[in-house]
Amino acid sequence: DAGVTQSPTHLIKTRGQQVTLRCSPISGHKSVSWYQQVLGQGPQFIFQYYEKEERGRGNFPDRFSARQFPNYSSELNVNALLLGDSALYLCASSLGGSTGNTIYFGEGSWLTVV
Amino acid sequence: AQSVTQLGSHVSVSEGALVLLRCNYSSSVPPYLFWYVQYPNQGLQLLLKYTSAATLVKGINGFEAEFKKSETSFHLTKPSAHMSDAAEYFCAVSEDTGRRALTFGSGTRLQVQP
């Protein structure tokens, strides 16, 4: 079975541009979360969506937004990119919205802002 | 608010030696606790999770962790290190609240010497 898939795997953007990252959850999983991992640090929670509704939001500016589609895939959008947005963006999926559900991570999208 | 502290950003052991990676957590409610492993340029893979069923949790690849409420700890151990265990290890905590997010520690890089 396919795991969590993310695209693109690597991308380079210029300051001020906008970026869209995509995620397909494991088949049957209805919850998708996004995390930002800056080099040398642990992942930081950005958003969680369950059944197409936002269920949680981390401490990130409004430049970050996300949505979940009817097929449970998700997009993360970041506007007005800053150099500090350079990071690995991880998507994770779980069966349901419960905290105890096992969360499975994708390989991530590496974003470099220059 | 929940938080995780991983003592030791780098741990080096000899092949065949005991692996001990330390994790202390802070949580206002009974927590769910997780250990993830991250190999270079990859996403996160779940090693094991604690969800209050048993205090000693066995995971994949011979790893286990013991939940000690009195010490607010969830240390990861493996009796005999293998070269393939070299990776970054992250402890994470989640509370059963509406936010449904994982809070990660800063990670411990495990080096295994031949």
Interface residues (C-beta under 8 A of the other chain):
Chain A: V4 S31 S33 Y35 Q41 G42 P43 Q44 F45 Q48 Y50 R55 G56 G58 L90 A92 G97 S98 T99 G100 T102 I103 Y104 F105 G106 E107 G108
Chain B: V4 Y32 F34 Y36 Q42 G43 L44 Q45 L46 K49 T51 F90 A92 S94 E95 D96 T97 G98 R99 R100 A101 L102 T103 F104 G105 S106 G107
